[in-house]
Amino acid sequence: MHITGVIYVVTLCFVLVATGAFAGEQPRVSGQPQALDRKTADHARYIIKIAGCNDCHTTGYAEAAGKIPEKDWLKGDGMGWRGPWGTTYASNLRLFMHNLSEEQWVRIARSVEFRPPMPWFVLREMKERDLRAIYRFVRYLGPAGEPAPAYVPPDQEPKPPFILFPAAPEAAQ
């Protein structure tokens, strides 16, 4: 197995253990969109928009000034974000959350530190009500799209397109 595959498998196992997936908790998985009340849907839309979730996790959202149909939201993006950490891609949240229970999602949002540029620290600041609304909205949208490209380690060249982050300036002495 290639080193990237090993890293992916190890990371996936860590996330599954950290979220309780191996602890007998069964995620609610369904091929049908979940029912969603209007108040929760409106709240989730608002949080997703102001938190910038669509900016990275919805292809073309920023370029279209947000004029992307909801049916196309949060399906990930093939644009890479390259920096000292390697190259990351905005994941397909619709596929990711489809395989999680609501409780697993809340635990992930409160504990996992994702690679840049994902602002994982923003998830930690959200109220539980916000996290649950996001989960329910994403589940309501249903699974769609393809998985985002896999992480590329810093010593490997990613396939274009990608955005190259400049090196951080040295701290003044």
HELIX and SHEET records of a PDB file:
HELIX    1   1 ILE A    3  THR A   19  1                                  17    
HELIX    2   2 ARG A   38  ILE A   50  1                                  13    
HELIX    3   3 CYS A   53  HIS A   57  1                                   5    
HELIX    4   4 GLU A   70  ASP A   72  5                                   3    
HELIX    5   5 LEU A   93  HIS A   98  1                                   6    
HELIX    6   6 GLU A  102  SER A  111  1                                  10    
HELIX    7   7 TRP A  120  GLU A  125  1                                   6    
HELIX    8   8 GLU A  128  LEU A  141  1                                  14    
SHEET    1   A 3 GLY A  86  TYR A  89  0                                        
SHEET    2   A 3 GLY A  80  GLY A  83 -1                                        
SHEET    3   A 3 PHE A 162  LEU A 164  1                                        
END                                                                             
